[in-house]
Amino acid sequence: MTACTSIQLLLRFTAQLMIATCPGILTCKAALADPVPFFAQSHESGALNPVEALDLMLSTPDLYVVDTREKRYIDQTFTGAVNIPWNEMEKRYDEIPAGRTVLLHCGLGWVSPKAYAILHEHRPDLKHLYYIDGTPLYEPYNQRFKPSSNQKH
């Protein structure tokens, strides 16, 4: 394990711990007032680091999350995410609803930028389009939105 990998793991663990113990710690006042414009102004390229993406997810009620991996590579994902693999995006981009904030993710941040480029080119109507640049923080989000044990499946 390299020093860089160790630091990345430590930062990821620290972020997850901070979010788990105090979910509002990452939400700034501007994002609280109106989260989508705040992120749109701050991230014109569409790339969000995992902590910023989690913050967007927790503060955007009508978020549309797309897992851009092929099914065979999915070991975990976000609760409620739709699977549209990046290599099918050119055929299926019309499945993504207009007028919603869209967040793309994969396992490490390698294929979601490809899906972002396709959507950015073919769907200019998606004004709030982002992708997670890095390994998503599944646990803090899924813990917050896990189905209750008495819900019917």
Contacts in CASP RR format, 6 or more apart in sequence:
PFRMAT RR
TARGET T0000
AUTHOR 0000-0000-0000
METHOD contacts of the structure
MODEL  1
MTACTSIQLLLRFTAQLMIATCPGILTCKAALADPVPFFAQSHESGALNP
VEALDLMLSTPDLYVVDTREKRYIDQTFTGAVNIPWNEMEKRYDEIPAGR
TVLLHCGLGWVSPKAYAILHEHRPDLKHLYYIDGTPLYEPYNQRFKPSSN
QKH
12 50 0 8 1.000
12 135 0 8 1.000
12 137 0 8 1.000
15 50 0 8 1.000
15 51 0 8 1.000
15 54 0 8 1.000
15 137 0 8 1.000
16 137 0 8 1.000
16 139 0 8 1.000
16 140 0 8 1.000
18 25 0 8 1.000
18 26 0 8 1.000
19 25 0 8 1.000
19 26 0 8 1.000
19 51 0 8 1.000
19 54 0 8 1.000
19 137 0 8 1.000
19 140 0 8 1.000
20 139 0 8 1.000
20 140 0 8 1.000
20 143 0 8 1.000
23 58 0 8 1.000
23 140 0 8 1.000
23 144 0 8 1.000
24 58 0 8 1.000
26 51 0 8 1.000
26 54 0 8 1.000
26 55 0 8 1.000
27 55 0 8 1.000
27 58 0 8 1.000
27 59 0 8 1.000
28 38 0 8 1.000
30 38 0 8 1.000
31 38 0 8 1.000
31 39 0 8 1.000
31 55 0 8 1.000
31 56 0 8 1.000
31 59 0 8 1.000
32 59 0 8 1.000
35 56 0 8 1.000
35 59 0 8 1.000
35 60 0 8 1.000
36 60 0 8 1.000
36 101 0 8 1.000
36 128 0 8 1.000
39 48 0 8 1.000
39 52 0 8 1.000
39 56 0 8 1.000
39 128 0 8 1.000
39 130 0 8 1.000
40 127 0 8 1.000
40 128 0 8 1.000
43 52 0 8 1.000
43 130 0 8 1.000
46 116 0 8 1.000
46 129 0 8 1.000
46 130 0 8 1.000
46 131 0 8 1.000
47 113 0 8 1.000
47 130 0 8 1.000
47 131 0 8 1.000
47 133 0 8 1.000
48 56 0 8 1.000
48 103 0 8 1.000
48 130 0 8 1.000
48 131 0 8 1.000
48 132 0 8 1.000
48 133 0 8 1.000
49 132 0 8 1.000
49 133 0 8 1.000
49 134 0 8 1.000
50 132 0 8 1.000
50 133 0 8 1.000
50 134 0 8 1.000
50 135 0 8 1.000
50 136 0 8 1.000
50 137 0 8 1.000
51 137 0 8 1.000
53 103 0 8 1.000
53 105 0 8 1.000
53 130 0 8 1.000
53 132 0 8 1.000
53 136 0 8 1.000
53 137 0 8 1.000
54 136 0 8 1.000
54 137 0 8 1.000
54 140 0 8 1.000
54 141 0 8 1.000
56 63 0 8 1.000
56 101 0 8 1.000
56 103 0 8 1.000
56 130 0 8 1.000
57 63 0 8 1.000
57 65 0 8 1.000
57 78 0 8 1.000
57 103 0 8 1.000
57 141 0 8 1.000
58 141 0 8 1.000
58 144 0 8 1.000
60 101 0 8 1.000
62 100 0 8 1.000
62 101 0 8 1.000
63 100 0 8 1.000
63 101 0 8 1.000
63 102 0 8 1.000
63 103 0 8 1.000
64 82 0 8 1.000
64 96 0 8 1.000
64 97 0 8 1.000
64 100 0 8 1.000
64 101 0 8 1.000
64 102 0 8 1.000
64 103 0 8 1.000
65 78 0 8 1.000
65 80 0 8 1.000
65 81 0 8 1.000
65 82 0 8 1.000
65 102 0 8 1.000
65 103 0 8 1.000
65 105 0 8 1.000
66 81 0 8 1.000
66 82 0 8 1.000
66 83 0 8 1.000
66 84 0 8 1.000
66 96 0 8 1.000
66 102 0 8 1.000
66 103 0 8 1.000
66 104 0 8 1.000
66 105 0 8 1.000
66 115 0 8 1.000
67 74 0 8 1.000
67 77 0 8 1.000
67 78 0 8 1.000
67 81 0 8 1.000
67 82 0 8 1.000
67 83 0 8 1.000
67 84 0 8 1.000
67 105 0 8 1.000
67 106 0 8 1.000
68 84 0 8 1.000
68 85 0 8 1.000
68 86 0 8 1.000
68 89 0 8 1.000
68 104 0 8 1.000
68 105 0 8 1.000
68 106 0 8 1.000
68 111 0 8 1.000
68 112 0 8 1.000
68 114 0 8 1.000
68 115 0 8 1.000
68 131 0 8 1.000
69 83 0 8 1.000
69 85 0 8 1.000
69 86 0 8 1.000
69 106 0 8 1.000
69 107 0 8 1.000
69 111 0 8 1.000
70 85 0 8 1.000
70 87 0 8 1.000
71 83 0 8 1.000
71 85 0 8 1.000
73 107 0 8 1.000
74 83 0 8 1.000
76 138 0 8 1.000
77 83 0 8 1.000
77 105 0 8 1.000
77 138 0 8 1.000
78 105 0 8 1.000
78 136 0 8 1.000
78 138 0 8 1.000
78 141 0 8 1.000
78 142 0 8 1.000
79 141 0 8 1.000
79 142 0 8 1.000
79 145 0 8 1.000
79 146 0 8 1.000
79 147 0 8 1.000
81 105 0 8 1.000
82 95 0 8 1.000
84 92 0 8 1.000
84 93 0 8 1.000
84 95 0 8 1.000
84 96 0 8 1.000
84 115 0 8 1.000
86 106 0 8 1.000
86 111 0 8 1.000
86 112 0 8 1.000
86 114 0 8 1.000
86 115 0 8 1.000
86 118 0 8 1.000
89 114 0 8 1.000
89 115 0 8 1.000
89 118 0 8 1.000
89 119 0 8 1.000
90 118 0 8 1.000
90 122 0 8 1.000
93 118 0 8 1.000
93 119 0 8 1.000
93 122 0 8 1.000
93 123 0 8 1.000
96 102 0 8 1.000
96 119 0 8 1.000
96 123 0 8 1.000
96 126 0 8 1.000
98 123 0 8 1.000
98 125 0 8 1.000
98 126 0 8 1.000
99 125 0 8 1.000
99 126 0 8 1.000
99 127 0 8 1.000
99 128 0 8 1.000
100 128 0 8 1.000
101 128 0 8 1.000
101 129 0 8 1.000
101 130 0 8 1.000
102 119 0 8 1.000
102 126 0 8 1.000
102 128 0 8 1.000
102 129 0 8 1.000
102 130 0 8 1.000
103 130 0 8 1.000
103 131 0 8 1.000
103 132 0 8 1.000
104 112 0 8 1.000
104 115 0 8 1.000
104 116 0 8 1.000
104 119 0 8 1.000
104 129 0 8 1.000
104 130 0 8 1.000
104 131 0 8 1.000
104 132 0 8 1.000
105 112 0 8 1.000
105 131 0 8 1.000
105 132 0 8 1.000
105 136 0 8 1.000
106 112 0 8 1.000
106 115 0 8 1.000
106 132 0 8 1.000
107 134 0 8 1.000
107 135 0 8 1.000
107 136 0 8 1.000
108 134 0 8 1.000
108 135 0 8 1.000
109 131 0 8 1.000
109 132 0 8 1.000
109 133 0 8 1.000
109 134 0 8 1.000
109 135 0 8 1.000
112 131 0 8 1.000
112 132 0 8 1.000
112 133 0 8 1.000
113 131 0 8 1.000
113 133 0 8 1.000
115 131 0 8 1.000
116 129 0 8 1.000
116 130 0 8 1.000
116 131 0 8 1.000
119 126 0 8 1.000
119 129 0 8 1.000
120 126 0 8 1.000
120 129 0 8 1.000
123 129 0 8 1.000
147 153 0 8 1.000
END
